[in-house]
């Protein structure tokens, strides 16, 4: 089922700036934004998991250690 949504002129202008080509629809732009957000979330989750593993292995330095090393 298709539906119509209302958006502000400002949002329409912003979406228009994100077009890769003139005939690209606003739906395509929105789907691209959603996909980008999901990829960022997956990448962020992976990086967090890697950081947790490093902490478990003791591969961390305290702020005071870093300050002392860098003087």
Secondary structure, DSSP 8 states (H G I E B T S, - for coil): --------HHHHHHHHHT-SSTT--HHHHHHHHHHHHHHHHHHHHHHHHHHHHHHHTT----HHHHHHHH-
